Amino acid sequence: MDSGKDCAAIPRVTWFVDQD
């Protein structure tokens, strides 16, 4: 998972979706 990169590039809301 690239949650770290996504979290820095996109909103946290999307990060949560990616995590799920």
Backbone bond lengths (Angstrom), bond angles and torsions (degrees), N, CA, C in turn:
res aa  C-N    CA-C-N  psi(-1)  N-CA   C-N-CA  omega(-1)  CA-C   N-CA-C  phi
1 M - - - 1.450 - - 1.536 110.62 -
2 D 1.329 116.44 136.98 1.463 119.94 178.16 1.526 109.35 -100.59
3 S 1.305 116.05 37.98 1.471 120.01 -176.91 1.528 110.59 -55.69
4 G 1.320 117.55 -37.51 1.461 120.18 -179.09 1.521 110.71 -61.79
5 K 1.332 117.26 -47.94 1.462 120.81 -179.69 1.526 110.05 -66.22
6 D 1.330 116.23 -45.35 1.464 120.52 -178.90 1.527 110.25 -60.89
7 C 1.310 116.09 -43.47 1.470 120.11 -177.55 1.531 109.83 -59.41
8 A 1.319 116.57 -35.02 1.459 120.19 -178.09 1.535 111.07 -80.26
9 A 1.320 116.51 -27.59 1.472 119.83 -175.36 1.526 112.30 -94.87
10 I 1.322 116.97 -35.60 1.464 120.00 -176.09 1.522 111.45 -122.44
11 P 1.322 118.02 168.99 1.462 121.63 -177.78 1.518 113.41 -58.94
12 R 1.289 117.53 155.93 1.482 122.11 -179.72 1.506 110.70 -63.48
13 V 1.328 116.60 -30.19 1.473 118.34 -179.32 1.531 109.53 -57.85
14 T 1.328 115.20 -45.99 1.471 118.63 -179.71 1.521 110.04 -67.61
15 W 1.330 115.63 -31.82 1.459 119.73 -179.96 1.523 109.35 -62.56
16 F 1.338 115.49 -42.10 1.465 119.41 179.17 1.515 110.09 -62.28
17 V 1.318 116.61 -40.87 1.467 120.57 179.90 1.521 109.36 -63.35
18 D 1.341 116.57 -41.92 1.459 121.04 -179.71 1.525 109.99 -64.03
19 Q 1.331 115.69 -38.95 1.467 120.38 179.36 1.525 109.51 -62.90
20 D 1.326 116.59 -42.37 1.462 121.49 -178.32 1.520 108.67 -71.33
